[in-house]
Amino acid sequence: MVVKLQEEVEQKTFNIVVSTTKLTARTILNAGRTAIQQYQAKMAGGKQSVRMLLRQNRGVSSVEIDKTNIKGFERYAKKYGIDYAIRKDSSEVPPRYLVFFKAPDVEAFNAAFKEYSVSLLSKTKRPSVLAKLHKLVQAAAELPGKVRRKEQERGL
């Protein structure tokens, strides 16, 4: 009777060990699947490699852009949900930068590029801060010395 009872306990213990091992394996597999899905979801939007962009089997277009304007374009691409990849073409001097992109629809890309070009035009029309600073320095240098000292004394 004692031997039979001990065998029964051993069998139940063995079943518990096997079932927890299966549970652990399932848990690890599910965690791995979840991690892969999150990684793919993260890579599905915004800045990507050209390979990842082409893997999505949708139409990809390209535009040439200056190096100085890359960050500005990235801001508008993120805002409108455009997936893009930047490739540097070093075969020419100076190097060219190509932006490969795919947008959810044509209107999103047109709106992003229009807003981006408007911001570039407004930057070129704005006067330079350095130019303003040089003008103020020259104006201060032209003031007679007495006037400057009196203003400094009043400030104290």
C-alpha angles and dihedrals in degrees: 000000000000091000091051091049091049091050089051092052091047091050092050091047090050091049091051092050092049093047093049090048089053090047091051092049091049091048092051092048092049092048090050092050091049092050091050092049092050091048092051091047090051092050093046095080141045124359114015142156117272089246093056090047093052092046091066090073097226130118113287123198131185138215130188115236138178119253092238092059100049097098092048091053092048091058093055093042090056092046093056097038096248118161111220144168126201119216125186116217105205095176091092131057113258094028119246123227118214122197114206112197146170121194130196087245139351093256092059092053093044091050093048094047092045092052090046092052092047090053090050092051093048090051092054092050094050115092117247118261089221091055090052090048092051091051091051092048090051091048090051091049091053093056113099115256095241094057092051092050093049090052090050091049092051090052091057 
